[in-house]
Amino acid sequence: MANALPKPVQRLINEFARLPGIGPKSAARLTFYLLRVGDEQALELADALRDLVERTRFCSVCFNITEADPCELCSDPNRDDTLLCVVEEPLDVLAIERSRAFHGRYHVLHGAISPVEGVGPEDLRIEELLARVAQNQFQEIILATNPTLEGESTALYLQRRLGDTVPKLTRLARGLPVGGDLEYTDEITLGRALEGRQEL
């Protein structure tokens, strides 16, 4: 049976479907949307993708995404060189920067250890982290991995690998979200909130 779709349309559907969180139906919807809106928007998307590939890279120091190497955060002389925050993804850097509560340096692992998905320590930027810690005088390293099974496994692995190489190794606090109700809070979050309670 002949394919009812022209090859360029099927190719774009297939490429969209390879993206995380995009299934075949969503891929088809995106493709047909681009066909409907006309050439200008589709070509702008193509230009944005080309620009992304040609102009962005990973910082050679922290492995965050950047146009310049080293990145703006690594080049900033006003940041605290004794404090390092280790995160899973570049989006985590953006989230922490939005808080305006952290003024140290970053290290992006580009994932978390996940044996189920075939991601081991060798697939992450862990060796680069260890080399960086050995070359710098960090007084504290904050392990800011996600509070998931993979994030916890990664933090535990890093804790073992970093050992006594820094004076202070910490983990982000966990607790109740502002505006949340106790009755809707899961047991783990509520338990951690109780463990991390503060004196008034």
mmCIF file of the C-alpha atoms, coordinates in Angstrom:
data_MODEL
# 
_entry.id   MODEL 
# 
loop_
_atom_site.group_PDB 
_atom_site.id 
_atom_site.type_symbol 
_atom_site.label_atom_id 
_atom_site.label_alt_id 
_atom_site.label_comp_id 
_atom_site.label_asym_id 
_atom_site.label_entity_id 
_atom_site.label_seq_id 
_atom_site.pdbx_PDB_ins_code 
_atom_site.Cartn_x 
_atom_site.Cartn_y 
_atom_site.Cartn_z 
_atom_site.occupancy 
_atom_site.B_iso_or_equiv 
_atom_site.pdbx_formal_charge 
_atom_site.auth_seq_id 
_atom_site.auth_comp_id 
_atom_site.auth_asym_id 
_atom_site.auth_atom_id 
_atom_site.pdbx_PDB_model_num 
ATOM 1   C CA . MET A 1 1   ? 0.000  0.000  0.000  1.00 0.00 ? 1   MET A CA 1 
ATOM 2   C CA . ALA A 1 2   ? 1.389  3.411  -0.971 1.00 0.00 ? 2   ALA A CA 1 
ATOM 3   C CA . ASN A 1 3   ? 2.066  5.990  1.748  1.00 0.00 ? 3   ASN A CA 1 
ATOM 4   C CA . ALA A 1 4   ? -0.668 8.657  1.690  1.00 0.00 ? 4   ALA A CA 1 
ATOM 5   C CA . LEU A 1 5   ? 1.707  11.370 2.933  1.00 0.00 ? 5   LEU A CA 1 
ATOM 6   C CA . PRO A 1 6   ? 4.380  13.109 0.868  1.00 0.00 ? 6   PRO A CA 1 
ATOM 7   C CA . LYS A 1 7   ? 7.878  12.121 1.976  1.00 0.00 ? 7   LYS A CA 1 
ATOM 8   C CA . PRO A 1 8   ? 8.834  15.583 3.385  1.00 0.00 ? 8   PRO A CA 1 
ATOM 9   C CA . VAL A 1 9   ? 5.709  15.599 5.573  1.00 0.00 ? 9   VAL A CA 1 
ATOM 10  C CA . GLN A 1 10  ? 6.358  12.073 6.862  1.00 0.00 ? 10  GLN A CA 1 
ATOM 11  C CA . ARG A 1 11  ? 10.007 12.957 7.502  1.00 0.00 ? 11  ARG A CA 1 
ATOM 12  C CA . LEU A 1 12  ? 9.073  15.965 9.668  1.00 0.00 ? 12  LEU A CA 1 
ATOM 13  C CA . ILE A 1 13  ? 6.509  13.888 11.579 1.00 0.00 ? 13  ILE A CA 1 
ATOM 14  C CA . ASN A 1 14  ? 9.195  11.270 12.236 1.00 0.00 ? 14  ASN A CA 1 
ATOM 15  C CA . GLU A 1 15  ? 11.679 13.931 13.413 1.00 0.00 ? 15  GLU A CA 1 
ATOM 16  C CA . PHE A 1 16  ? 9.161  15.573 15.766 1.00 0.00 ? 16  PHE A CA 1 
ATOM 17  C CA . ALA A 1 17  ? 8.241  12.130 17.150 1.00 0.00 ? 17  ALA A CA 1 
ATOM 18  C CA . ARG A 1 18  ? 11.891 11.585 18.167 1.00 0.00 ? 18  ARG A CA 1 
ATOM 19  C CA . LEU A 1 19  ? 11.667 14.509 20.609 1.00 0.00 ? 19  LEU A CA 1 
ATOM 20  C CA . PRO A 1 20  ? 10.986 13.712 24.285 1.00 0.00 ? 20  PRO A CA 1 
ATOM 21  C CA . GLY A 1 21  ? 7.328  13.990 25.229 1.00 0.00 ? 21  GLY A CA 1 
ATOM 22  C CA . ILE A 1 22  ? 6.147  14.105 21.598 1.00 0.00 ? 22  ILE A CA 1 
ATOM 23  C CA . GLY A 1 23  ? 4.241  11.071 20.403 1.00 0.00 ? 23  GLY A CA 1 
ATOM 24  C CA . PRO A 1 24  ? 3.214  10.273 16.807 1.00 0.00 ? 24  PRO A CA 1 
ATOM 25  C CA . LYS A 1 25  ? -0.128 12.129 17.092 1.00 0.00 ? 25  LYS A CA 1 
ATOM 26  C CA . SER A 1 26  ? 1.467  15.288 18.542 1.00 0.00 ? 26  SER A CA 1 
ATOM 27  C CA . ALA A 1 27  ? 4.174  15.092 15.881 1.00 0.00 ? 27  ALA A CA 1 
ATOM 28  C CA . ALA A 1 28  ? 1.535  14.939 13.153 1.00 0.00 ? 28  ALA A CA 1 
ATOM 29  C CA . ARG A 1 29  ? -0.393 17.865 14.697 1.00 0.00 ? 29  ARG A CA 1 
ATOM 30  C CA . LEU A 1 30  ? 2.769  20.009 14.810 1.00 0.00 ? 30  LEU A CA 1 
ATOM 31  C CA . THR A 1 31  ? 3.630  19.145 11.222 1.00 0.00 ? 31  THR A CA 1 
ATOM 32  C CA . PHE A 1 32  ? 0.172  19.957 9.879  1.00 0.00 ? 32  PHE A CA 1 
ATOM 33  C CA . TYR A 1 33  ? 0.096  23.160 11.939 1.00 0.00 ? 33  TYR A CA 1 
ATOM 34  C CA . LEU A 1 34  ? 3.298  24.297 10.205 1.00 0.00 ? 34  LEU A CA 1 
ATOM 35  C CA . LEU A 1 35  ? 1.797  23.438 6.832  1.00 0.00 ? 35  LEU A CA 1 
ATOM 36  C CA . ARG A 1 36  ? -1.276 25.555 7.653  1.00 0.00 ? 36  ARG A CA 1 
ATOM 37  C CA . VAL A 1 37  ? 0.450  28.683 9.010  1.00 0.00 ? 37  VAL A CA 1 
ATOM 38  C CA . GLY A 1 38  ? 2.442  29.275 5.887  1.00 0.00 ? 38  GLY A CA 1 
ATOM 39  C CA . ASP A 1 39  ? 6.024  29.541 4.808  1.00 0.00 ? 39  ASP A CA 1 
ATOM 40  C CA . GLU A 1 40  ? 7.146  32.460 6.994  1.00 0.00 ? 40  GLU A CA 1 
ATOM 41  C CA . GLN A 1 41  ? 6.562  30.831 10.389 1.00 0.00 ? 41  GLN A CA 1 
ATOM 42  C CA . ALA A 1 42  ? 7.903  27.462 9.223  1.00 0.00 ? 42  ALA A CA 1 
ATOM 43  C CA . LEU A 1 43  ? 11.059 29.103 7.858  1.00 0.00 ? 43  LEU A CA 1 
ATOM 44  C CA . GLU A 1 44  ? 11.494 31.082 11.097 1.00 0.00 ? 44  GLU A CA 1 
ATOM 45  C CA . LEU A 1 45  ? 11.377 27.793 13.002 1.00 0.00 ? 45  LEU A CA 1 
ATOM 46  C CA . ALA A 1 46  ? 13.961 26.322 10.624 1.00 0.00 ? 46  ALA A CA 1 
ATOM 47  C CA . ASP A 1 47  ? 16.185 29.402 11.115 1.00 0.00 ? 47  ASP A CA 1 
ATOM 48  C CA . ALA A 1 48  ? 15.848 29.153 14.905 1.00 0.00 ? 48  ALA A CA 1 
ATOM 49  C CA . LEU A 1 49  ? 16.904 25.488 14.792 1.00 0.00 ? 49  LEU A CA 1 
ATOM 50  C CA . ARG A 1 50  ? 19.871 26.306 12.545 1.00 0.00 ? 50  ARG A CA 1 
ATOM 51  C CA . ASP A 1 51  ? 20.842 29.188 14.859 1.00 0.00 ? 51  ASP A CA 1 
ATOM 52  C CA . LEU A 1 52  ? 20.623 26.857 17.863 1.00 0.00 ? 52  LEU A CA 1 
ATOM 53  C CA . VAL A 1 53  ? 22.955 24.334 16.258 1.00 0.00 ? 53  VAL A CA 1 
ATOM 54  C CA . GLU A 1 54  ? 25.458 26.853 14.896 1.00 0.00 ? 54  GLU A CA 1 
ATOM 55  C CA . ARG A 1 55  ? 25.687 29.353 17.780 1.00 0.00 ? 55  ARG A CA 1 
ATOM 56  C CA . THR A 1 56  ? 25.226 27.441 21.035 1.00 0.00 ? 56  THR A CA 1 
ATOM 57  C CA . ARG A 1 57  ? 27.708 25.153 22.744 1.00 0.00 ? 57  ARG A CA 1 
ATOM 58  C CA . PHE A 1 58  ? 28.518 23.858 26.198 1.00 0.00 ? 58  PHE A CA 1 
ATOM 59  C CA . CYS A 1 59  ? 30.692 25.960 28.481 1.00 0.00 ? 59  CYS A CA 1 
ATOM 60  C CA . SER A 1 60  ? 34.069 24.269 28.884 1.00 0.00 ? 60  SER A CA 1 
ATOM 61  C CA . VAL A 1 61  ? 34.026 25.063 32.624 1.00 0.00 ? 61  VAL A CA 1 
ATOM 62  C CA . CYS A 1 62  ? 30.499 24.354 33.912 1.00 0.00 ? 62  CYS A CA 1 
ATOM 63  C CA . PHE A 1 63  ? 28.889 22.654 30.856 1.00 0.00 ? 63  PHE A CA 1 
ATOM 64  C CA . ASN A 1 64  ? 25.914 25.002 30.839 1.00 0.00 ? 64  ASN A CA 1 
ATOM 65  C CA . ILE A 1 65  ? 24.617 26.085 27.433 1.00 0.00 ? 65  ILE A CA 1 
ATOM 66  C CA . THR A 1 66  ? 26.217 29.254 26.101 1.00 0.00 ? 66  THR A CA 1 
ATOM 67  C CA . GLU A 1 67  ? 27.151 31.299 23.058 1.00 0.00 ? 67  GLU A CA 1 
ATOM 68  C CA . ALA A 1 68  ? 30.524 32.378 24.495 1.00 0.00 ? 68  ALA A CA 1 
ATOM 69  C CA . ASP A 1 69  ? 33.069 30.119 26.144 1.00 0.00 ? 69  ASP A CA 1 
ATOM 70  C CA . PRO A 1 70  ? 33.410 30.356 29.096 1.00 0.00 ? 70  PRO A CA 1 
ATOM 71  C CA . CYS A 1 71  ? 29.792 31.248 29.765 1.00 0.00 ? 71  CYS A CA 1 
ATOM 72  C CA . GLU A 1 72  ? 28.540 34.467 31.302 1.00 0.00 ? 72  GLU A CA 1 
ATOM 73  C CA . LEU A 1 73  ? 28.150 32.881 34.759 1.00 0.00 ? 73  LEU A CA 1 
ATOM 74  C CA . CYS A 1 74  ? 31.678 31.441 34.771 1.00 0.00 ? 74  CYS A CA 1 
ATOM 75  C CA . SER A 1 75  ? 33.107 34.769 33.551 1.00 0.00 ? 75  SER A CA 1 
ATOM 76  C CA . ASP A 1 76  ? 31.345 36.837 36.215 1.00 0.00 ? 76  ASP A CA 1 
ATOM 77  C CA . PRO A 1 77  ? 34.010 38.014 38.728 1.00 0.00 ? 77  PRO A CA 1 
ATOM 78  C CA . ASN A 1 78  ? 31.321 38.886 41.299 1.00 0.00 ? 78  ASN A CA 1 
ATOM 79  C CA . ARG A 1 79  ? 30.282 35.284 41.894 1.00 0.00 ? 79  ARG A CA 1 
ATOM 80  C CA . ASP A 1 80  ? 31.475 33.302 44.924 1.00 0.00 ? 80  ASP A CA 1 
ATOM 81  C CA . ASP A 1 81  ? 34.323 30.990 43.840 1.00 0.00 ? 81  ASP A CA 1 
ATOM 82  C CA . THR A 1 82  ? 34.106 28.950 47.051 1.00 0.00 ? 82  THR A CA 1 
ATOM 83  C CA . LEU A 1 83  ? 30.547 27.733 46.428 1.00 0.00 ? 83  LEU A CA 1 
ATOM 84  C CA . LEU A 1 84  ? 29.588 25.186 43.732 1.00 0.00 ? 84  LEU A CA 1 
ATOM 85  C CA . CYS A 1 85  ? 26.060 24.044 42.888 1.00 0.00 ? 85  CYS A CA 1 
ATOM 86  C CA . VAL A 1 86  ? 25.768 20.757 40.965 1.00 0.00 ? 86  VAL A CA 1 
ATOM 87  C CA . VAL A 1 87  ? 22.589 20.398 38.873 1.00 0.00 ? 87  VAL A CA 1 
ATOM 88  C CA . GLU A 1 88  ? 21.245 17.867 36.400 1.00 0.00 ? 88  GLU A CA 1 
ATOM 89  C CA . GLU A 1 89  ? 20.277 20.118 33.472 1.00 0.00 ? 89  GLU A CA 1 
ATOM 90  C CA . PRO A 1 90  ? 20.777 23.662 32.132 1.00 0.00 ? 90  PRO A CA 1 
ATOM 91  C CA . LEU A 1 91  ? 17.122 24.418 32.949 1.00 0.00 ? 91  LEU A CA 1 
ATOM 92  C CA . ASP A 1 92  ? 17.973 23.836 36.616 1.00 0.00 ? 92  ASP A CA 1 
ATOM 93  C CA . VAL A 1 93  ? 20.531 26.662 36.421 1.00 0.00 ? 93  VAL A CA 1 
ATOM 94  C CA . LEU A 1 94  ? 17.796 28.973 35.113 1.00 0.00 ? 94  LEU A CA 1 
ATOM 95  C CA . ALA A 1 95  ? 15.458 27.970 37.951 1.00 0.00 ? 95  ALA A CA 1 
ATOM 96  C CA . ILE A 1 96  ? 18.087 28.618 40.632 1.00 0.00 ? 96  ILE A CA 1 
ATOM 97  C CA . GLU A 1 97  ? 19.129 31.919 39.033 1.00 0.00 ? 97  GLU A CA 1 
ATOM 98  C CA . ARG A 1 98  ? 15.480 33.061 39.056 1.00 0.00 ? 98  ARG A CA 1 
ATOM 99  C CA . SER A 1 99  ? 15.476 32.655 42.848 1.00 0.00 ? 99  SER A CA 1 
ATOM 100 C CA . ARG A 1 100 ? 18.294 35.255 43.148 1.00 0.00 ? 100 ARG A CA 1 
ATOM 101 C CA . ALA A 1 101 ? 19.368 33.358 46.281 1.00 0.00 ? 101 ALA A CA 1 
ATOM 102 C CA . PHE A 1 102 ? 22.545 31.736 44.927 1.00 0.00 ? 102 PHE A CA 1 
ATOM 103 C CA . HIS A 1 103 ? 25.672 33.618 43.835 1.00 0.00 ? 103 HIS A CA 1 
ATOM 104 C CA . GLY A 1 104 ? 28.232 30.848 43.464 1.00 0.00 ? 104 GLY A CA 1 
ATOM 105 C CA . ARG A 1 105 ? 29.370 28.707 40.536 1.00 0.00 ? 105 ARG A CA 1 
ATOM 106 C CA . TYR A 1 106 ? 27.563 25.869 38.745 1.00 0.00 ? 106 TYR A CA 1 
ATOM 107 C CA . HIS A 1 107 ? 28.327 22.460 37.292 1.00 0.00 ? 107 HIS A CA 1 
ATOM 108 C CA . VAL A 1 108 ? 25.801 20.826 34.936 1.00 0.00 ? 108 VAL A CA 1 
ATOM 109 C CA . LEU A 1 109 ? 25.829 17.013 34.816 1.00 0.00 ? 109 LEU A CA 1 
ATOM 110 C CA . HIS A 1 110 ? 23.506 16.689 31.787 1.00 0.00 ? 110 HIS A CA 1 
ATOM 111 C CA . GLY A 1 111 ? 21.310 14.032 33.311 1.00 0.00 ? 111 GLY A CA 1 
ATOM 112 C CA . ALA A 1 112 ? 21.065 11.690 36.250 1.00 0.00 ? 112 ALA A CA 1 
ATOM 113 C CA . ILE A 1 113 ? 22.140 8.101  36.829 1.00 0.00 ? 113 ILE A CA 1 
ATOM 114 C CA . SER A 1 114 ? 19.358 5.820  35.591 1.00 0.00 ? 114 SER A CA 1 
ATOM 115 C CA . PRO A 1 115 ? 20.191 2.134  35.048 1.00 0.00 ? 115 PRO A CA 1 
ATOM 116 C CA . VAL A 1 116 ? 16.679 1.569  33.630 1.00 0.00 ? 116 VAL A CA 1 
ATOM 117 C CA . GLU A 1 117 ? 17.406 4.045  30.809 1.00 0.00 ? 117 GLU A CA 1 
ATOM 118 C CA . GLY A 1 118 ? 20.997 2.860  30.438 1.00 0.00 ? 118 GLY A CA 1 
ATOM 119 C CA . VAL A 1 119 ? 22.518 6.066  31.859 1.00 0.00 ? 119 VAL A CA 1 
ATOM 120 C CA . GLY A 1 120 ? 25.560 5.405  34.022 1.00 0.00 ? 120 GLY A CA 1 
ATOM 121 C CA . PRO A 1 121 ? 28.039 7.751  35.718 1.00 0.00 ? 121 PRO A CA 1 
ATOM 122 C CA . GLU A 1 122 ? 30.275 7.612  32.642 1.00 0.00 ? 122 GLU A CA 1 
ATOM 123 C CA . ASP A 1 123 ? 27.473 9.195  30.577 1.00 0.00 ? 123 ASP A CA 1 
ATOM 124 C CA . LEU A 1 124 ? 27.394 12.310 32.765 1.00 0.00 ? 124 LEU A CA 1 
ATOM 125 C CA . ARG A 1 125 ? 29.872 15.149 33.394 1.00 0.00 ? 125 ARG A CA 1 
ATOM 126 C CA . ILE A 1 126 ? 31.023 13.566 36.667 1.00 0.00 ? 126 ILE A CA 1 
ATOM 127 C CA . GLU A 1 127 ? 34.700 13.105 35.797 1.00 0.00 ? 127 GLU A CA 1 
ATOM 128 C CA . GLU A 1 128 ? 34.857 16.772 34.786 1.00 0.00 ? 128 GLU A CA 1 
ATOM 129 C CA . LEU A 1 129 ? 33.257 17.663 38.138 1.00 0.00 ? 129 LEU A CA 1 
ATOM 130 C CA . LEU A 1 130 ? 35.847 15.663 40.063 1.00 0.00 ? 130 LEU A CA 1 
ATOM 131 C CA . ALA A 1 131 ? 38.695 17.279 38.122 1.00 0.00 ? 131 ALA A CA 1 
ATOM 132 C CA . ARG A 1 132 ? 37.223 20.714 38.751 1.00 0.00 ? 132 ARG A CA 1 
ATOM 133 C CA . VAL A 1 133 ? 36.875 20.074 42.478 1.00 0.00 ? 133 VAL A CA 1 
ATOM 134 C CA . ALA A 1 134 ? 40.501 18.904 42.624 1.00 0.00 ? 134 ALA A CA 1 
ATOM 135 C CA . GLN A 1 135 ? 41.698 22.128 40.942 1.00 0.00 ? 135 GLN A CA 1 
ATOM 136 C CA . ASN A 1 136 ? 39.620 24.615 42.956 1.00 0.00 ? 136 ASN A CA 1 
ATOM 137 C CA . GLN A 1 137 ? 39.206 25.610 46.590 1.00 0.00 ? 137 GLN A CA 1 
ATOM 138 C CA . PHE A 1 138 ? 35.461 25.056 46.984 1.00 0.00 ? 138 PHE A CA 1 
ATOM 139 C CA . GLN A 1 139 ? 34.334 25.368 50.599 1.00 0.00 ? 139 GLN A CA 1 
ATOM 140 C CA . GLU A 1 140 ? 30.873 23.962 49.899 1.00 0.00 ? 140 GLU A CA 1 
ATOM 141 C CA . ILE A 1 141 ? 29.321 21.857 47.157 1.00 0.00 ? 141 ILE A CA 1 
ATOM 142 C CA . ILE A 1 142 ? 25.530 21.827 46.939 1.00 0.00 ? 142 ILE A CA 1 
ATOM 143 C CA . LEU A 1 143 ? 24.094 18.698 45.319 1.00 0.00 ? 143 LEU A CA 1 
ATOM 144 C CA . ALA A 1 144 ? 20.958 20.143 43.703 1.00 0.00 ? 144 ALA A CA 1 
ATOM 145 C CA . THR A 1 145 ? 19.774 17.072 41.828 1.00 0.00 ? 145 THR A CA 1 
ATOM 146 C CA . ASN A 1 146 ? 16.042 16.463 41.519 1.00 0.00 ? 146 ASN A CA 1 
ATOM 147 C CA . PRO A 1 147 ? 14.154 14.734 44.362 1.00 0.00 ? 147 PRO A CA 1 
ATOM 148 C CA . THR A 1 148 ? 13.526 11.652 42.189 1.00 0.00 ? 148 THR A CA 1 
ATOM 149 C CA . LEU A 1 149 ? 14.918 8.140  42.456 1.00 0.00 ? 149 LEU A CA 1 
ATOM 150 C CA . GLU A 1 150 ? 17.471 8.994  39.750 1.00 0.00 ? 150 GLU A CA 1 
ATOM 151 C CA . GLY A 1 151 ? 18.357 12.332 41.360 1.00 0.00 ? 151 GLY A CA 1 
ATOM 152 C CA . GLU A 1 152 ? 18.802 10.728 44.776 1.00 0.00 ? 152 GLU A CA 1 
ATOM 153 C CA . SER A 1 153 ? 20.960 7.951  43.294 1.00 0.00 ? 153 SER A CA 1 
ATOM 154 C CA . THR A 1 154 ? 23.115 10.538 41.538 1.00 0.00 ? 154 THR A CA 1 
ATOM 155 C CA . ALA A 1 155 ? 23.524 12.586 44.729 1.00 0.00 ? 155 ALA A CA 1 
ATOM 156 C CA . LEU A 1 156 ? 24.486 9.466  46.695 1.00 0.00 ? 156 LEU A CA 1 
ATOM 157 C CA . TYR A 1 157 ? 27.013 8.471  44.029 1.00 0.00 ? 157 TYR A CA 1 
ATOM 158 C CA . LEU A 1 158 ? 28.516 11.986 44.041 1.00 0.00 ? 158 LEU A CA 1 
ATOM 159 C CA . GLN A 1 159 ? 28.644 11.977 47.833 1.00 0.00 ? 159 GLN A CA 1 
ATOM 160 C CA . ARG A 1 160 ? 30.702 8.770  47.751 1.00 0.00 ? 160 ARG A CA 1 
ATOM 161 C CA . ARG A 1 161 ? 32.993 10.041 44.971 1.00 0.00 ? 161 ARG A CA 1 
ATOM 162 C CA . LEU A 1 162 ? 33.567 13.472 46.495 1.00 0.00 ? 162 LEU A CA 1 
ATOM 163 C CA . GLY A 1 163 ? 34.154 12.029 49.967 1.00 0.00 ? 163 GLY A CA 1 
ATOM 164 C CA . ASP A 1 164 ? 36.273 14.379 52.040 1.00 0.00 ? 164 ASP A CA 1 
ATOM 165 C CA . THR A 1 165 ? 37.525 16.507 49.140 1.00 0.00 ? 165 THR A CA 1 
ATOM 166 C CA . VAL A 1 166 ? 35.499 19.548 50.296 1.00 0.00 ? 166 VAL A CA 1 
ATOM 167 C CA . PRO A 1 167 ? 34.860 20.920 53.789 1.00 0.00 ? 167 PRO A CA 1 
ATOM 168 C CA . LYS A 1 168 ? 31.080 20.948 53.322 1.00 0.00 ? 168 LYS A CA 1 
ATOM 169 C CA . LEU A 1 169 ? 28.813 18.827 51.105 1.00 0.00 ? 169 LEU A CA 1 
ATOM 170 C CA . THR A 1 170 ? 25.111 19.742 51.237 1.00 0.00 ? 170 THR A CA 1 
ATOM 171 C CA . ARG A 1 171 ? 21.799 18.827 49.625 1.00 0.00 ? 171 ARG A CA 1 
ATOM 172 C CA . LEU A 1 172 ? 18.895 21.145 48.843 1.00 0.00 ? 172 LEU A CA 1 
ATOM 173 C CA . ALA A 1 173 ? 16.272 21.255 51.607 1.00 0.00 ? 173 ALA A CA 1 
ATOM 174 C CA . ARG A 1 174 ? 12.883 19.766 50.886 1.00 0.00 ? 174 ARG A CA 1 
ATOM 175 C CA . GLY A 1 175 ? 9.556  20.595 52.408 1.00 0.00 ? 175 GLY A CA 1 
ATOM 176 C CA . LEU A 1 176 ? 6.121  22.036 51.919 1.00 0.00 ? 176 LEU A CA 1 
ATOM 177 C CA . PRO A 1 177 ? 5.418  24.402 49.048 1.00 0.00 ? 177 PRO A CA 1 
ATOM 178 C CA . VAL A 1 178 ? 4.149  27.869 49.890 1.00 0.00 ? 178 VAL A CA 1 
ATOM 179 C CA . GLY A 1 179 ? 0.363  27.880 49.572 1.00 0.00 ? 179 GLY A CA 1 
ATOM 180 C CA . GLY A 1 180 ? 0.100  24.094 49.876 1.00 0.00 ? 180 GLY A CA 1 
ATOM 181 C CA . ASP A 1 181 ? -2.300 22.171 52.132 1.00 0.00 ? 181 ASP A CA 1 
ATOM 182 C CA . LEU A 1 182 ? -1.036 19.541 54.580 1.00 0.00 ? 182 LEU A CA 1 
ATOM 183 C CA . GLU A 1 183 ? -3.869 17.165 53.710 1.00 0.00 ? 183 GLU A CA 1 
ATOM 184 C CA . TYR A 1 184 ? -2.725 16.984 50.053 1.00 0.00 ? 184 TYR A CA 1 
ATOM 185 C CA . THR A 1 185 ? 0.987  16.594 50.817 1.00 0.00 ? 185 THR A CA 1 
ATOM 186 C CA . ASP A 1 186 ? 2.578  13.196 50.195 1.00 0.00 ? 186 ASP A CA 1 
ATOM 187 C CA . GLU A 1 187 ? 4.122  11.318 53.118 1.00 0.00 ? 187 GLU A CA 1 
ATOM 188 C CA . ILE A 1 188 ? 7.744  11.686 51.971 1.00 0.00 ? 188 ILE A CA 1 
ATOM 189 C CA . THR A 1 189 ? 7.510  15.467 51.543 1.00 0.00 ? 189 THR A CA 1 
ATOM 190 C CA . LEU A 1 190 ? 5.715  15.866 54.861 1.00 0.00 ? 190 LEU A CA 1 
ATOM 191 C CA . GLY A 1 191 ? 8.271  13.642 56.613 1.00 0.00 ? 191 GLY A CA 1 
ATOM 192 C CA . ARG A 1 192 ? 11.168 15.667 55.207 1.00 0.00 ? 192 ARG A CA 1 
ATOM 193 C CA . ALA A 1 193 ? 9.456  18.908 56.193 1.00 0.00 ? 193 ALA A CA 1 
ATOM 194 C CA . LEU A 1 194 ? 9.179  17.628 59.763 1.00 0.00 ? 194 LEU A CA 1 
ATOM 195 C CA . GLU A 1 195 ? 12.828 16.525 59.793 1.00 0.00 ? 195 GLU A CA 1 
ATOM 196 C CA . GLY A 1 196 ? 13.975 19.897 58.469 1.00 0.00 ? 196 GLY A CA 1 
ATOM 197 C CA . ARG A 1 197 ? 11.854 22.016 60.798 1.00 0.00 ? 197 ARG A CA 1 
ATOM 198 C CA . GLN A 1 198 ? 13.361 25.259 62.074 1.00 0.00 ? 198 GLN A CA 1 
ATOM 199 C CA . GLU A 1 199 ? 13.207 26.963 65.432 1.00 0.00 ? 199 GLU A CA 1 
ATOM 200 C CA . LEU A 1 200 ? 11.090 30.132 65.522 1.00 0.00 ? 200 LEU A CA 1 
# 
